[in-house]
């Protein structure tokens, strides 16, 4: 097996994927909150 050095792996793709995931979670939460507020205002 090849010798492994801690911290030597290229993780740019993983970081980009994680940033996209976090962005989608924030958008999803914002849209959900917006829908809940709209539903609360429409039913009162």
C-alpha positions in Angstrom: 0.0 0.0 0.0 1.0 3.6 -0.6 2.3 5.7 2.3 -0.5 8.0 3.6 0.2 11.5 4.9 -2.5 13.2 6.9 -3.9 16.3 5.2 -2.4 15.5 1.7 -5.7 14.5 0.0 -7.3 17.0 -2.4 -10.8 17.7 -1.0 -11.9 20.6 -3.2 -14.7 18.5 -4.8 -16.0 17.4 -1.3 -15.9 21.0 -0.1 -17.8 22.2 -3.1 -20.4 19.5 -2.7 -20.8 20.3 1.0 -21.2 24.0 0.3 -23.9 23.2 -2.3 -25.7 20.9 0.2 -25.7 23.7 2.9 -26.9 26.2 0.4 -29.8 23.9 -0.6 -30.7 23.3 3.1 -30.8 27.0 3.8 -33.0 27.7 0.7 -35.3 24.8 1.6 -35.7 26.1 5.2 -36.3 29.6 4.0 -39.0 28.4 1.5 -40.6 26.3 4.1 -40.7 29.1 6.6 -42.1 31.4 3.9 -44.9 28.9 3.1 -45.8 28.5 6.7 -46.0 32.3 7.2 -48.2 32.6 4.1 -50.4 29.8 5.3 -50.8 31.5 8.7 -51.6 34.8 7.2 -54.1 33.3 4.6 -56.0 31.4 7.3 -56.5 34.3 9.7 
